Amino acid sequence: MLNGFKQKTIVKTGGVVEICSPELPAGATVEVIVLIESTQQQPQKPLTSFIGAAKGTFTTPQEVDNFVRQERDTWES
């Protein structure tokens, strides 16, 4: 059976990470996964900023309307 716990710690000089817990029995084999928190926060873009930004997409409702009208005109010819 696999048991686990989560603990935050500070990396010491030389890249040393120390984990202390009474839940860790002496002599046990453990697997340690280190996740580094990003110090830089990436700018958040609202999803609406992607509307019309991709190649071949329409930027305004008027462009969509014009395209549909042109397509309908080709059907009638």
Stockholm file with secondary structure:
# STOCKHOLM 1.0

chainA/1-77         MLNGFKQKTIVKTGGVVEICSPELPAGATVEVIVLIESTQQQPQKPLTSFIGAAKGTFTTPQEVDNFVRQERDTWES
#=GR chainA/1-77 SS CCCCCCCCCCCBTTTBCCCCCTTSCTTCCCCCCCCCCCSSCCCCCCGGGGTTTSTTCCSSHHHHHHHHHHHHHHHHC
#=GC SS_cons        CCCCCCCCCCCBTTTBCCCCCTTSCTTCCCCCCCCCCCSSCCCCCCGGGGTTTSTTCCSSHHHHHHHHHHHHHHHHC
//
